[in-house]
Amino acid sequence: MAHALDPKLEYLLRQGDNALILSQQLSQLCGKGPALEEDMALTNVALDLLGQTRMWLGYAAELHGGDEDTLAFLRDAHALRCCLLVEQPNGNYADTMMRQFYFDTWHYFLMQGLLASTDSRIAEIAEKSIKEVTYHLRRSGDLVVRLGDGTAESHAKIQVAADALWMFSGEMFLYDALDRAMVEAGVAPASAPLRAAFLEHVAEIFAEATLTMPDPDAWMQRGGKQGRHSEHLGFILAEMQFLQRAYPGARW
């Protein structure tokens, strides 16, 4: 694809696709939350992420041509650049919240770093997103603590989720040539300080939640940022993209 030659465009797609796919995942839980307040909160987070998606993909569309809808609904799985973490199944409530917590922790520190981006548009997107992202992190961290330090069943389930999803948490810090080019240009923050901040925050929340933190040096999955995805993404896109593909150009 043409955008593969443009590191900045590819970087924008990575950010937009992460928010897009996680938003779609959370939207599937509308009406299925364990309590009304939580049901509404999950939907609100999905809407926050969708708004961030529009900013990232809108900027990408300016560089690539087309529009944000085309990028969201007419790319195949191999053209998406989301991390493998966000495409993991919703599973039970503990799975959903641990996936969210790992993502939110990385996302918060990334947005903090992007506030200083040499690309003014990216810095502006980070500034518009940071309040939402801060709330997301506070909320998911609080729920991890409540589940971990709750009943024996909730503790067991959130520990299983923490262990199972850990291997997907490292891809966000595994920088490739494109990431490094963005760092050298001052567009994006370096990986090492982001990972250090991530591990410190996770360790703090896990200690409060009485959870055992997985080995930081454990082997990590990778490939999503380069378009190599799990089988889960195909099912997500089949639902998300159906209308535009069945009725091209459809409008409300």
Protein Blocks (a to p, Z undefined) as FASTA:
>chain_A
ZZlmmmklmmmmmmmmmmmmmmmmmmmmgopafbfklmmmmmmmmmmmmmmmmmmmmmmm
mmngpjfklmmmmccfklpccdfklmpcfkimklmmmmmmmmmmmmmmmmmmmmmpcblk
lmmmmmmmmmmmmmmmmmmmmmmmmmmmmcfklmmmmmmmmmmmmmmmmmmmmccfklmm
mmmnomaccfklmmmmmmmmmmmmmmmnopacddfkbccdehjlnopacfklmmmmmmmm
mmmmmmghiaZZ
